[in-house]
Amino acid sequence: MTVVLVGEAPVLPAAALPAVRGAAAVYAGEGVDPGVWGAEPVPPAAAFTPATDVVLLTTDPAEPAARALVAAGSPVIRTPGAPLLDAAAVMDRLRSPGGCPWDAEQDHKSLRQYLVEETYELLEAIEDGDRAALREELGDVLLQVLFHARIAAEDPSAPFGIDEVAADLVAKLVGRHPHVFSGDGDPAVRDATTQQQRWEELKQAEKQRTSSLDGVATTQPAVALAAKLVQRAARAGLPADLLPTGDDTGSTLFAVAALAKLAGEDPETELRAAARAFAQRVRAAELSARTAGLTTPLPPEAWRTHWPT
């Protein structure tokens, strides 16, 4: 038996999904309409027994059915979000008088390097499959969002804070998912592929862009930039024979990235994987050489001897 506390909006906490999917019955309690997620009207509280495999969805933990389940030892799963408010409050304290002197001195430009560093550390945690590091690095990236939003709130000419950032994000997500949030759905969305196409269509209309390349960040790594440019141009109908050609290094690298992207691969990810594999082999060879009493720099034959097969 499980009690799931939901907010006013019909949003199911991720932690509740296994319980809802595996329940023999899902009941719609206070504030939840029957039919949402297949929920049925709540039966009398006495019908709940410790052996009943049910989930109660409710906005009120004090309603009789919720109290009965909690009294029987049922766990309570809440809609997440409260700790985010705590994080925003801590950031406000750090930037306020009497807070952290270093934090108070920072601005958007001084924090750029940390945003890049934390993003790459998060990427490495994902590639390594390190769950503990993933959790920590997500927090570090969130810190950058909170930090920049707090600095923006202090701008006397055009202030905005974390609430405005979150509100804009909500509006964007809702507006670009009409098949989820619109009562009539969106007939253009049938699967993940058509959803991605629809997202781009809505995005272009929303931002009133005049070029297929508008919005592409040119500061991203060169291989990723080349792939993104080719992807956008191809969606706009650019034929492959108009891609850059030439024998110089830049044109050759661009062509490789372009062909990979057009083939459905992500050249940035593929190159990163190859680079990390190469780094592991270099480290293994160096360790083997050190174990044999050799020091770097190694002669070519020593590298070949200790190179992992």
PASEBA-1860 file (N, C-alpha, C; in nm, 3 decimals):
! residues 309
1> MTVVLVGE> 0.085/-0.119/0.000/0.000/0.000/0.000/0.088/0.123/0.000 ~ 0.051/0.222/-0.078/0.132/0.343/-0.091/0.041/0.464/-0.103 ~ 0.080/0.572/-0.036/0.011/0.701/-0.049/0.102/0.792/-0.131 ~ 0.049/0.848/-0.238/0.124/0.939/-0.322/0.062/1.077/-0.311 ~ 0.136/1.171/-0.256/0.089/1.309/-0.245/0.128/1.384/-0.371 ~ 0.029/1.434/-0.443/0.054/1.508/-0.566/0.016/1.654/-0.545 ~ 0.069/1.741/-0.631/0.034/1.881/-0.624/-0.097/1.909/-0.694 ~ -0.129/2.039/-0.707/-0.254/2.075/-0.773/-0.254/2.031/-0.919
9> APVLPAAA> -0.137/2.040/-0.985/-0.129/1.991/-1.123/-0.116/1.840/-1.120 ~ -0.176/1.770/-1.217/-0.171/1.623/-1.218/-0.035/1.572/-1.265 ~ 0.063/1.583/-1.176/0.199/1.537/-1.206/0.236/1.427/-1.109 ~ 0.276/1.313/-1.163/0.308/1.198/-1.080/0.458/1.197/-1.049 ~ 0.497/1.189/-0.920/0.640/1.182/-0.887/0.704/1.059/-0.950 ~ 0.827/1.074/-0.998/0.896/0.962/-1.062/0.907/0.843/-0.969 ~ 0.929/0.869/-0.838/0.945/0.760/-0.742/0.817/0.678/-0.726 ~ 0.704/0.734/-0.768/0.577/0.663/-0.752/0.543/0.573/-0.871
17> LPAVRGAA> 0.616/0.588/-0.981/0.583/0.511/-1.101/0.582/0.360/-1.079 ~ 0.686/0.300/-1.015/0.682/0.155/-0.994/0.561/0.110/-0.913 ~ 0.526/0.188/-0.810/0.412/0.150/-0.727/0.282/0.157/-0.805 ~ 0.265/0.263/-0.884/0.142/0.279/-0.962/0.130/0.169/-1.067 ~ 0.241/0.140/-1.135/0.238/0.039/-1.241/0.214/-0.102/-1.186 ~ 0.260/-0.127/-1.063/0.248/-0.261/-1.009/0.129/-0.281/-0.917 ~ 0.049/-0.177/-0.896/-0.062/-0.186/-0.800/-0.179/-0.264/-0.859 ~ -0.248/-0.333/-0.769/-0.371/-0.401/-0.809/-0.482/-0.301/-0.834
25> AVYAGEGV> -0.476/-0.187/-0.765/-0.576/-0.082/-0.782/-0.514/0.052/-0.749 ~ -0.553/0.156/-0.823/-0.509/0.293/-0.799/-0.635/0.375/-0.772 ~ -0.637/0.448/-0.660/-0.755/0.523/-0.621/-0.729/0.673/-0.625 ~ -0.831/0.749/-0.668/-0.824/0.894/-0.676/-0.880/0.954/-0.549 ~ -0.792/1.007/-0.466/-0.835/1.068/-0.342/-0.866/1.215/-0.358 ~ -0.854/1.290/-0.250/-0.886/1.432/-0.249/-0.803/1.508/-0.352 ~ -0.873/1.587/-0.437/-0.804/1.672/-0.534/-0.760/1.602/-0.661 ~ -0.787/1.473/-0.674/-0.748/1.397/-0.793/-0.873/1.343/-0.861
33> DPGVWGAE> -0.887/1.371/-0.989/-1.006/1.326/-1.062/-0.995/1.177/-1.096 ~ -1.102/1.102/-1.075/-1.103/0.962/-1.119/-1.075/0.953/-1.268 ~ -1.001/0.854/-1.306/-0.963/0.838/-1.446/-0.821/0.881/-1.473 ~ -0.768/0.976/-1.390/-0.628/1.017/-1.407/-0.538/0.900/-1.370 ~ -0.450/0.862/-1.461/-0.362/0.747/-1.443/-0.442/0.618/-1.412 ~ -0.565/0.614/-1.461/-0.647/0.495/-1.441/-0.703/0.482/-1.301 ~ -0.704/0.590/-1.224/-0.749/0.583/-1.085/-0.900/0.568/-1.074 ~ -0.942/0.492/-0.974/-1.083/0.469/-0.947/-1.125/0.552/-0.825
41> PVPPAAAF> -1.256/0.574/-0.807/-1.303/0.644/-0.686/-1.259/0.568/-0.560 ~ -1.236/0.642/-0.454/-1.188/0.582/-0.329/-1.300/0.502/-0.261 ~ -1.272/0.376/-0.223/-1.371/0.297/-0.148/-1.368/0.339/-0.001 ~ -1.454/0.284/0.083/-1.450/0.316/0.226/-1.312/0.286/0.284 ~ -1.268/0.369/0.379/-1.135/0.353/0.438/-1.118/0.215/0.499 ~ -1.226/0.157/0.547/-1.216/0.025/0.609/-1.178/-0.083/0.510 ~ -1.191/-0.053/0.380/-1.159/-0.154/0.280/-1.010/-0.175/0.264 ~ -0.930/-0.082/0.317/-0.786/-0.093/0.306/-0.732/-0.183/0.416
49> TPATDVVL> -0.663/-0.287/0.377/-0.599/-0.377/0.473/-0.452/-0.386/0.439 ~ -0.368/-0.428/0.534/-0.224/-0.436/0.506/-0.191/-0.522/0.384 ~ -0.279/-0.615/0.348/-0.250/-0.704/0.236/-0.298/-0.645/0.103 ~ -0.366/-0.532/0.108/-0.420/-0.474/-0.014/-0.309/-0.402/-0.090 ~ -0.288/-0.441/-0.215/-0.184/-0.382/-0.297/-0.243/-0.265/-0.375 ~ -0.255/-0.151/-0.308/-0.320/-0.035/-0.370/-0.231/0.088/-0.357 ~ -0.263/0.187/-0.441/-0.198/0.318/-0.436/-0.308/0.423/-0.427 ~ -0.293/0.515/-0.335/-0.387/0.626/-0.321/-0.319/0.754/-0.367
57> LTTDPAEP> -0.381/0.821/-0.465/-0.332/0.950/-0.512/-0.415/1.059/-0.445 ~ -0.350/1.152/-0.379/-0.425/1.254/-0.307/-0.343/1.382/-0.292 ~ -0.413/1.493/-0.275/-0.347/1.620/-0.244/-0.355/1.650/-0.095 ~ -0.430/1.569/-0.020/-0.453/1.595/0.122/-0.413/1.474/0.206 ~ -0.300/1.482/0.278/-0.257/1.368/0.360/-0.347/1.343/0.481 ~ -0.438/1.438/0.507/-0.527/1.423/0.623/-0.660/1.359/0.588 ~ -0.685/1.329/0.462/-0.814/1.268/0.428/-0.820/1.127/0.487 ~ -0.942/1.077/0.518/-0.955/0.949/0.589/-0.881/0.833/0.523
65> AARALVAA> -0.891/0.818/0.393/-0.825/0.705/0.327/-0.674/0.714/0.343 ~ -0.618/0.834/0.332/-0.474/0.851/0.348/-0.432/0.820/0.492 ~ -0.511/0.867/0.589/-0.478/0.839/0.729/-0.483/0.690/0.757 ~ -0.581/0.621/0.697/-0.593/0.477/0.720/-0.472/0.403/0.664 ~ -0.427/0.442/0.546/-0.311/0.375/0.486/-0.184/0.404/0.565 ~ -0.166/0.529/0.605/-0.047/0.565/0.681/-0.046/0.492/0.815 ~ -0.163/0.483/0.877/-0.172/0.413/1.006/-0.137/0.266/0.991 ~ -0.161/0.209/0.872/-0.129/0.068/0.847/0.017/0.051/0.805
73> GSPVIRTP> 0.092/0.160/0.803/0.235/0.151/0.773/0.272/0.177/0.628 ~ 0.180/0.233/0.550/0.209/0.259/0.409/0.310/0.373/0.394 ~ 0.402/0.360/0.301/0.495/0.470/0.275/0.423/0.585/0.205 ~ 0.478/0.706/0.221/0.422/0.825/0.158/0.525/0.880/0.058 ~ 0.484/0.893/-0.065/0.570/0.949/-0.169/0.518/1.087/-0.205 ~ 0.604/1.187/-0.194/0.561/1.325/-0.218/0.613/1.377/-0.351 ~ 0.539/1.470/-0.409/0.587/1.537/-0.529/0.713/1.614/-0.493 ~ 0.822/1.596/-0.568/0.947/1.662/-0.533/0.941/1.812/-0.557
81> GAPLLDAA> 1.034/1.884/-0.495/1.042/2.028/-0.518/1.082/2.109/-0.397 ~ 1.044/2.063/-0.277/1.074/2.143/-0.157/1.224/2.167/-0.139 ~ 1.312/2.067/-0.159/1.455/2.094/-0.144/1.508/2.197/-0.244 ~ 1.442/2.212/-0.360/1.484/2.315/-0.455/1.464/2.454/-0.395 ~ 1.358/2.472/-0.319/1.335/2.599/-0.251/1.445/2.624/-0.149 ~ 1.487/2.517/-0.079/1.597/2.531/0.018/1.726/2.572/-0.052 ~ 1.752/2.512/-0.168/1.874/2.544/-0.243/1.873/2.691/-0.286 ~ 1.758/2.739/-0.333/1.748/2.879/-0.373/1.768/2.972/-0.253
89> AVMDRLRS> 1.715/2.932/-0.137/1.731/3.014/-0.017/1.877/3.020/0.028 ~ 1.948/2.907/0.017/2.090/2.906/0.053/2.170/2.997/-0.040 ~ 2.139/2.992/-0.169/2.208/3.080/-0.264/2.182/3.226/-0.233 ~ 2.059/3.258/-0.197/2.026/3.396/-0.159/2.107/3.439/-0.038 ~ 2.120/3.350/0.059/2.196/3.383/0.181/2.344/3.408/0.148 ~ 2.399/3.327/0.059/2.540/3.341/0.025/2.568/3.473/-0.046 ~ 2.472/3.523/-0.123/2.492/3.649/-0.197/2.449/3.772/-0.117 ~ 2.385/3.752/-0.005/2.335/3.863/0.075/2.443/3.918/0.167
97> PGGCPWDA> 2.427/4.041/0.219/2.523/4.095/0.316/2.541/3.999/0.432 ~ 2.666/3.977/0.471/2.695/3.881/0.576/2.713/3.740/0.525 ~ 2.700/3.722/0.393/2.717/3.591/0.333/2.862/3.564/0.296 ~ 2.884/3.497/0.184/3.019/3.459/0.143/3.083/3.571/0.059 ~ 3.200/3.624/0.102/3.265/3.732/0.025/3.297/3.692/-0.119 ~ 3.342/3.567/-0.140/3.378/3.524/-0.275/3.254/3.519/-0.363 ~ 3.146/3.462/-0.310/3.022/3.455/-0.387/2.972/3.594/-0.422 ~ 2.985/3.687/-0.330/2.935/3.823/-0.352/3.011/3.895/-0.462
105> EQDHKSLR> 3.134/3.855/-0.490/3.217/3.922/-0.591/3.193/3.870/-0.732 ~ 3.126/3.757/-0.746/3.114/3.695/-0.877/3.010/3.764/-0.965 ~ 3.028/3.752/-1.096/2.929/3.797/-1.192/2.915/3.691/-1.301 ~ 2.831/3.716/-1.399/2.806/3.616/-1.504/2.936/3.576/-1.574 ~ 3.022/3.673/-1.604/3.144/3.644/-1.678/3.243/3.564/-1.595 ~ 3.257/3.598/-1.468/3.355/3.527/-1.384/3.315/3.383/-1.359 ~ 3.187/3.353/-1.372/3.139/3.217/-1.347/3.140/3.128/-1.471 ~ 3.174/3.186/-1.587/3.168/3.107/-1.711/3.253/2.981/-1.704
113> QYLVEETY> 3.376/2.992/-1.653/3.465/2.877/-1.651/3.409/2.764/-1.566 ~ 3.340/2.800/-1.457/3.286/2.697/-1.368/3.167/2.626/-1.433 ~ 3.088/2.700/-1.510/2.977/2.637/-1.580/3.028/2.534/-1.679 ~ 3.134/2.569/-1.753/3.192/2.477/-1.849/3.252/2.355/-1.778 ~ 3.329/2.380/-1.672/3.393/2.271/-1.598/3.290/2.175/-1.539 ~ 3.188/2.231/-1.475/3.088/2.145/-1.412/3.009/2.065/-1.515 ~ 2.985/2.125/-1.631/2.913/2.054/-1.736/2.994/1.935/-1.786 ~ 3.124/1.955/-1.805/3.207/1.844/-1.851/3.224/1.737/-1.743
121> ELLEAIED> 3.227/1.777/-1.618/3.235/1.678/-1.510/3.107/1.595/-1.504 ~ 2.993/1.659/-1.530/2.867/1.586/-1.536/2.868/1.489/-1.654 ~ 2.918/1.535/-1.768/2.927/1.449/-1.885/3.015/1.328/-1.858 ~ 3.126/1.349/-1.789/3.215/1.238/-1.757/3.148/1.137/-1.664 ~ 3.072/1.187/-1.567/3.000/1.097/-1.476/2.899/1.011/-1.552 ~ 2.833/1.071/-1.652/2.738/0.997/-1.734/2.809/0.890/-1.815 ~ 2.922/0.928/-1.877/2.997/0.833/-1.959/3.053/0.719/-1.876 ~ 3.092/0.749/-1.751/3.149/0.646/-1.663/3.041/0.559/-1.599
129> GDRAALRE> 2.917/0.603/-1.607/2.810/0.529/-1.541/2.822/0.535/-1.389 ~ 2.881/0.643/-1.338/2.906/0.659/-1.194/2.786/0.729/-1.133 ~ 2.699/0.654/-1.066/2.575/0.711/-1.013/2.600/0.813/-0.902 ~ 2.697/0.785/-0.814/2.726/0.880/-0.706/2.778/1.011/-0.763 ~ 2.869/1.002/-0.860/2.923/1.123/-0.923/2.815/1.195/-1.001 ~ 2.727/1.121/-1.066/2.618/1.182/-1.142/2.531/1.268/-1.051 ~ 2.498/1.214/-0.934/2.415/1.289/-0.839/2.485/1.415/-0.792 ~ 2.614/1.403/-0.763/2.690/1.520/-0.716/2.704/1.625/-0.826
137> ELGDVLLQ> 2.737/1.582/-0.947/2.761/1.677/-1.055/2.633/1.745/-1.101 ~ 2.520/1.675/-1.093/2.393/1.741/-1.122/2.369/1.855/-1.024 ~ 2.406/1.834/-0.899/2.394/1.940/-0.800/2.485/2.057/-0.831 ~ 2.606/2.029/-0.879/2.699/2.136/-0.913/2.650/2.217/-1.032 ~ 2.588/2.150/-1.130/2.531/2.223/-1.243/2.411/2.306/-1.197 ~ 2.329/2.249/-1.108/2.217/2.324/-1.052/2.265/2.448/-0.979 ~ 2.377/2.436/-0.909/2.434/2.552/-0.840/2.462/2.665/-0.938 ~ 2.515/2.631/-1.055/2.544/2.733/-1.155/2.416/2.804/-1.199
145> VLFHARIA> 2.308/2.729/-1.216/2.180/2.790/-1.253/2.131/2.884/-1.144 ~ 2.136/2.839/-1.019/2.092/2.922/-0.907/2.178/3.046/-0.893 ~ 2.310/3.029/-0.912/2.405/3.139/-0.898/2.375/3.247/-1.003 ~ 2.365/3.208/-1.128/2.339/3.304/-1.235/2.203/3.372/-1.218 ~ 2.104/3.296/-1.175/1.971/3.354/-1.156/1.972/3.456/-1.043 ~ 2.046/3.429/-0.936/2.053/3.525/-0.824/2.125/3.652/-0.869 ~ 2.233/3.638/-0.945/2.304/3.756/-0.995/2.212/3.837/-1.086 ~ 2.135/3.769/-1.170/2.043/3.839/-1.260/1.936/3.913/-1.182
153> AEDPSAPF> 1.897/3.861/-1.067/1.795/3.926/-0.985/1.844/4.058/-0.928 ~ 1.975/4.075/-0.920/2.034/4.197/-0.864/2.059/4.304/-0.970 ~ 2.030/4.274/-1.096/2.052/4.370/-1.203/1.948/4.482/-1.193 ~ 1.991/4.606/-1.174/1.893/4.714/-1.156/1.817/4.750/-1.282 ~ 1.871/4.717/-1.399/1.806/4.758/-1.523/1.704/4.658/-1.573 ~ 1.734/4.528/-1.562/1.641/4.426/-1.612/1.649/4.302/-1.523 ~ 1.601/4.312/-1.401/1.615/4.199/-1.308/1.521/4.084/-1.341 ~ 1.571/3.962/-1.318/1.487/3.843/-1.317/1.557/3.742/-1.227
161> GIDEVAAD> 1.479/3.655/-1.165/1.535/3.559/-1.071/1.499/3.416/-1.106 ~ 1.522/3.327/-1.011/1.501/3.184/-1.035/1.354/3.155/-1.062 ~ 1.262/3.233/-1.003/1.120/3.210/-1.029/1.085/3.238/-1.174 ~ 1.140/3.346/-1.229/1.115/3.379/-1.370/1.178/3.275/-1.462 ~ 1.298/3.229/-1.426/1.364/3.125/-1.505/1.278/2.999/-1.508 ~ 1.231/2.958/-1.390/1.149/2.837/-1.382/1.016/2.855/-1.455 ~ 0.956/2.973/-1.441/0.827/2.998/-1.507/0.842/2.994/-1.659 ~ 0.951/3.051/-1.710/0.975/3.047/-1.854/0.995/2.903/-1.902
169> LVAKLVGR> 1.064/2.823/-1.820/1.087/2.683/-1.855/0.956/2.606/-1.859 ~ 0.872/2.629/-1.759/0.742/2.562/-1.756/0.660/2.598/-1.880 ~ 0.657/2.727/-1.913/0.581/2.772/-2.029/0.635/2.708/-2.157 ~ 0.768/2.696/-2.166/0.829/2.636/-2.285/0.792/2.488/-2.296 ~ 0.805/2.414/-2.185/0.778/2.272/-2.188/0.631/2.243/-2.218 ~ 0.543/2.320/-2.158/0.401/2.301/-2.183/0.366/2.338/-2.327 ~ 0.421/2.451/-2.374/0.390/2.497/-2.508/0.442/2.405/-2.617 ~ 0.553/2.337/-2.590/0.612/2.249/-2.691/0.570/2.103/-2.676
177> HPHVFSGD> 0.480/2.077/-2.582/0.425/1.942/-2.567/0.271/1.948/-2.567 ~ 0.212/2.003/-2.673/0.065/2.011/-2.675/-0.002/1.875/-2.671 ~ 0.069/1.770/-2.718/0.009/1.637/-2.715/-0.003/1.583/-2.573 ~ 0.070/1.647/-2.478/0.063/1.605/-2.338/-0.030/1.695/-2.258 ~ -0.018/1.827/-2.279/-0.088/1.922/-2.193/-0.215/1.980/-2.255 ~ -0.236/1.958/-2.384/-0.358/2.007/-2.447/-0.464/1.899/-2.441 ~ -0.585/1.939/-2.409/-0.693/1.840/-2.399/-0.722/1.772/-2.531 ~ -0.692/1.841/-2.641/-0.719/1.784/-2.773/-0.601/1.705/-2.829
185> GDPAVRDA> -0.487/1.710/-2.759/-0.369/1.640/-2.807/-0.309/1.709/-2.929 ~ -0.219/1.643/-2.997/-0.154/1.697/-3.116/-0.140/1.584/-3.216 ~ -0.221/1.584/-3.323/-0.217/1.473/-3.419/-0.084/1.460/-3.491 ~ -0.001/1.567/-3.487/0.129/1.561/-3.555/0.230/1.475/-3.480 ~ 0.200/1.444/-3.353/0.293/1.367/-3.270/0.242/1.224/-3.257 ~ 0.321/1.130/-3.312/0.284/0.989/-3.306/0.388/0.904/-3.234 ~ 0.512/0.953/-3.234/0.620/0.879/-3.169/0.732/0.977/-3.138 ~ 0.847/0.925/-3.091/0.957/1.012/-3.050/1.011/1.093/-3.167
193> TTQQQRWE> 1.014/1.034/-3.286/1.067/1.104/-3.402/0.980/1.221/-3.442 ~ 0.848/1.198/-3.450/0.759/1.306/-3.487/0.752/1.412/-3.377 ~ 0.772/1.371/-3.251/0.776/1.468/-3.143/0.895/1.562/-3.158 ~ 1.011/1.507/-3.196/1.129/1.590/-3.214/1.108/1.688/-3.330 ~ 1.046/1.642/-3.437/1.017/1.730/-3.550/0.920/1.840/-3.509 ~ 0.819/1.802/-3.433/0.719/1.900/-3.388/0.784/2.002/-3.294 ~ 0.873/1.956/-3.208/0.945/2.046/-3.116/1.018/2.154/-3.196 ~ 1.090/2.113/-3.300/1.166/2.209/-3.380/1.072/2.305/-3.453
201> ELKQAEKQ> 0.959/2.257/-3.503/0.863/2.344/-3.570/0.808/2.448/-3.474 ~ 0.768/2.404/-3.356/0.714/2.497/-3.256/0.820/2.595/-3.210 ~ 0.944/2.547/-3.196/1.054/2.632/-3.153/1.081/2.742/-3.256 ~ 1.082/2.705/-3.384/1.110/2.802/-3.488/1.000/2.907/-3.497 ~ 0.875/2.864/-3.483/0.764/2.958/-3.487/0.765/3.050/-3.365 ~ 0.796/2.992/-3.250/0.798/3.067/-3.125/0.904/3.177/-3.127 ~ 1.022/3.144/-3.177/1.133/3.238/-3.176/1.141/3.323/-3.303 ~ 1.050/3.298/-3.398/1.044/3.374/-3.523/1.181/3.378/-3.592
209> RTSSLDGV> 1.241/3.262/-3.606/1.372/3.254/-3.668/1.362/3.260/-3.819 ~ 1.461/3.323/-3.881/1.461/3.338/-4.026/1.557/3.241/-4.093 ~ 1.645/3.178/-4.016/1.742/3.083/-4.071/1.735/2.953/-3.994 ~ 1.762/2.843/-4.065/1.765/2.713/-3.999/1.879/2.703/-3.899 ~ 1.977/2.794/-3.909/2.093/2.790/-3.820/2.079/2.884/-3.701 ~ 1.972/2.963/-3.696/1.953/3.052/-3.582/1.944/2.971/-3.454 ~ 2.014/3.017/-3.350/2.009/2.951/-3.221/2.117/2.848/-3.198 ~ 2.197/2.817/-3.301/2.307/2.722/-3.283/2.421/2.793/-3.210
217> ATTQPAVA> 2.461/2.740/-3.097/2.569/2.801/-3.019/2.704/2.775/-3.085 ~ 2.770/2.879/-3.131/2.897/2.863/-3.201/3.014/2.844/-3.106 ~ 2.989/2.852/-2.974/3.097/2.833/-2.877/3.114/2.687/-2.836 ~ 3.029/2.598/-2.884/3.041/2.457/-2.848/3.162/2.395/-2.917 ~ 3.208/2.279/-2.871/3.324/2.214/-2.934/3.306/2.202/-3.084 ~ 3.417/2.212/-3.159/3.410/2.222/-3.304/3.340/2.103/-3.370 ~ 3.367/1.981/-3.323/3.303/1.864/-3.384/3.152/1.868/-3.360 ~ 3.112/1.902/-3.238/2.970/1.913/-3.207/2.906/2.026/-3.287
225> LAAKLVQR> 2.979/2.137/-3.305/2.927/2.249/-3.382/2.904/2.208/-3.528 ~ 3.003/2.142/-3.588/2.988/2.098/-3.726/2.868/2.006/-3.742 ~ 2.852/1.912/-3.648/2.741/1.818/-3.655/2.607/1.889/-3.643 ~ 2.599/1.987/-3.552/2.474/2.059/-3.532/2.438/2.142/-3.654 ~ 2.537/2.208/-3.713/2.512/2.289/-3.833/2.460/2.201/-3.948 ~ 2.523/2.085/-3.964/2.480/1.994/-4.071/2.339/1.941/-4.045 ~ 2.312/1.908/-3.920/2.179/1.857/-3.885/2.071/1.960/-3.915 ~ 2.094/2.084/-3.873/1.996/2.189/-3.898/1.978/2.216/-4.048
233> AARAGLPA> 2.092/2.225/-4.120/2.084/2.254/-4.263/2.016/2.140/-4.339 ~ 2.044/2.016/-4.298/1.981/1.901/-4.364/1.830/1.903/-4.343 ~ 1.785/1.942/-4.225/1.642/1.953/-4.200/1.577/2.056/-4.291 ~ 1.656/2.158/-4.326/1.605/2.263/-4.415/1.617/2.224/-4.562 ~ 1.666/2.101/-4.590/1.671/2.051/-4.725/1.802/2.069/-4.797 ~ 1.909/2.112/-4.727/2.038/2.132/-4.792/2.090/1.999/-4.846 ~ 2.124/1.990/-4.978/2.178/1.865/-5.033/2.320/1.840/-4.986 ~ 2.357/1.714/-4.973/2.488/1.678/-4.919/2.603/1.725/-5.006
241> DLLPTGDD> 2.580/1.745/-5.137/2.691/1.785/-5.224/2.736/1.929/-5.200 ~ 2.660/2.004/-5.118/2.699/2.141/-5.087/2.778/2.151/-4.957 ~ 2.805/2.038/-4.892/2.887/2.040/-4.772/3.030/2.078/-4.808 ~ 3.105/2.137/-4.711/3.242/2.179/-4.740/3.328/2.065/-4.793 ~ 3.410/2.096/-4.891/3.505/1.999/-4.945/3.643/2.063/-4.949 ~ 3.743/1.982/-4.957/3.879/2.034/-4.962/3.974/1.939/-4.893 ~ 4.104/1.960/-4.916/4.206/1.873/-4.858/4.264/1.928/-4.729 ~ 4.225/2.049/-4.690/4.279/2.105/-4.566/4.219/2.032/-4.446
249> TGSTLFAV> 4.285/2.045/-4.334/4.245/1.971/-4.214/4.103/2.007/-4.171 ~ 4.070/2.136/-4.171/3.938/2.177/-4.126/3.827/2.117/-4.211 ~ 3.841/2.123/-4.343/3.738/2.069/-4.432/3.725/1.918/-4.416 ~ 3.840/1.851/-4.397/3.837/1.706/-4.380/3.764/1.667/-4.252 ~ 3.795/1.737/-4.142/3.729/1.708/-4.015/3.579/1.739/-4.024 ~ 3.547/1.850/-4.090/3.406/1.886/-4.105/3.332/1.779/-4.184 ~ 3.393/1.730/-4.291/3.329/1.628/-4.374/3.304/1.500/-4.295 ~ 3.401/1.458/-4.214/3.385/1.338/-4.133/3.270/1.356/-4.033
257> AALAKLAG> 3.268/1.472/-3.965/3.162/1.499/-3.868/3.026/1.504/-3.938 ~ 3.022/1.566/-4.056/2.897/1.579/-4.129/2.842/1.443/-4.171 ~ 2.927/1.360/-4.229/2.883/1.228/-4.274/2.837/1.142/-4.157 ~ 2.906/1.153/-4.044/2.865/1.077/-3.925/2.726/1.121/-3.878 ~ 2.705/1.252/-3.875/2.575/1.303/-3.828/2.464/1.263/-3.924 ~ 2.489/1.273/-4.053/2.388/1.235/-4.152/2.357/1.086/-4.147 ~ 2.453/1.007/-4.096/2.433/0.862/-4.082/2.363/0.826/-3.952 ~ 2.327/0.929/-3.872/2.255/0.904/-3.747/2.344/0.887/-3.627
265> EDPETELR> 2.473/0.916/-3.639/2.566/0.905/-3.526/2.592/1.043/-3.466 ~ 2.647/1.044/-3.346/2.688/1.169/-3.283/2.840/1.174/-3.284 ~ 2.901/1.248/-3.378/3.048/1.246/-3.389/3.120/1.295/-3.265 ~ 3.060/1.388/-3.193/3.124/1.438/-3.070/3.136/1.325/-2.969 ~ 3.028/1.250/-2.950/3.029/1.138/-2.856/3.125/1.029/-2.902 ~ 3.123/0.999/-3.031/3.211/0.895/-3.085/3.357/0.934/-3.068 ~ 3.390/1.060/-3.095/3.529/1.105/-3.082/3.572/1.107/-2.937 ~ 3.483/1.149/-2.848/3.515/1.148/-2.705/3.542/1.005/-2.658
273> AAARAFAQ> 3.462/0.910/-2.703/3.482/0.771/-2.663/3.617/0.720/-2.713 ~ 3.651/0.753/-2.838/3.780/0.710/-2.892/3.895/0.775/-2.818 ~ 3.880/0.904/-2.784/3.985/0.975/-2.711/4.005/0.918/-2.571 ~ 3.896/0.885/-2.504/3.908/0.829/-2.369/3.969/0.689/-2.374 ~ 3.934/0.612/-2.476/3.993/0.479/-2.490/4.143/0.491/-2.516 ~ 4.182/0.588/-2.599/4.323/0.611/-2.627/4.397/0.650/-2.500 ~ 4.336/0.737/-2.419/4.398/0.781/-2.294/4.420/0.662/-2.200 ~ 4.324/0.572/-2.194/4.338/0.454/-2.108/4.454/0.366/-2.154
281> RVRAAELS> 4.470/0.353/-2.285/4.579/0.271/-2.338/4.715/0.336/-2.311 ~ 4.723/0.468/-2.323/4.848/0.539/-2.292/4.884/0.518/-2.145 ~ 4.787/0.533/-2.056/4.813/0.516/-1.914/4.856/0.372/-1.882 ~ 4.792/0.276/-1.948/4.828/0.136/-1.926/4.970/0.108/-1.972 ~ 5.009/0.163/-2.086/5.145/0.143/-2.137/5.247/0.207/-2.044 ~ 5.217/0.328/-1.995/5.309/0.397/-1.904/5.325/0.319/-1.774 ~ 5.213/0.264/-1.723/5.220/0.186/-1.600/5.303/0.060/-1.622 ~ 5.283/-0.005/-1.733/5.360/-0.126/-1.765/5.509/-0.093/-1.776
289> ARTAGLTT> 5.540/0.019/-1.839/5.680/0.059/-1.854/5.743/0.091/-1.720 ~ 5.668/0.162/-1.634/5.722/0.195/-1.501/5.747/0.068/-1.420 ~ 5.655/-0.027/-1.432/5.673/-0.154/-1.361/5.799/-0.225/-1.407 ~ 5.835/-0.206/-1.535/5.956/-0.267/-1.591/6.081/-0.184/-1.563 ~ 6.064/-0.074/-1.487/6.178/0.007/-1.450/6.211/0.117/-1.549 ~ 6.123/0.145/-1.644/6.148/0.249/-1.744/6.079/0.379/-1.703 ~ 6.131/0.489/-1.752/6.071/0.619/-1.726/6.044/0.690/-1.859 ~ 5.947/0.779/-1.856/5.913/0.857/-1.977/6.010/0.975/-1.990
297> PLPPEAWR> 6.037/1.024/-2.112/5.979/0.975/-2.237/6.037/0.841/-2.279 ~ 5.951/0.757/-2.337/5.993/0.624/-2.378/6.032/0.625/-2.526 ~ 6.127/0.544/-2.565/6.157/0.530/-2.708/6.044/0.457/-2.778 ~ 6.030/0.472/-2.909/5.919/0.411/-2.982/5.903/0.261/-2.957 ~ 6.015/0.185/-2.954/6.004/0.041/-2.936/5.950/0.006/-2.798 ~ 5.984/0.087/-2.698/5.932/0.062/-2.563/5.781/0.083/-2.560 ~ 5.735/0.188/-2.631/5.590/0.209/-2.639/5.523/0.089/-2.704 ~ 5.581/0.040/-2.811/5.522/-0.075/-2.880/5.523/-0.200/-2.792
305> THWPT> 5.629/-0.217/-2.715/5.640/-0.335/-2.629/5.534/-0.334/-2.520 ~ 5.509/-0.217/-2.462/5.418/-0.208/-2.346/5.277/-0.165/-2.385 ~ 5.254/-0.145/-2.514/5.120/-0.102/-2.559/5.021/-0.217/-2.539 ~ 4.909/-0.191/-2.471/4.812/-0.300/-2.445/4.751/-0.352/-2.576 ~ 4.734/-0.482/-2.582/4.676/-0.544/-2.701/4.528/-0.570/-2.682
END
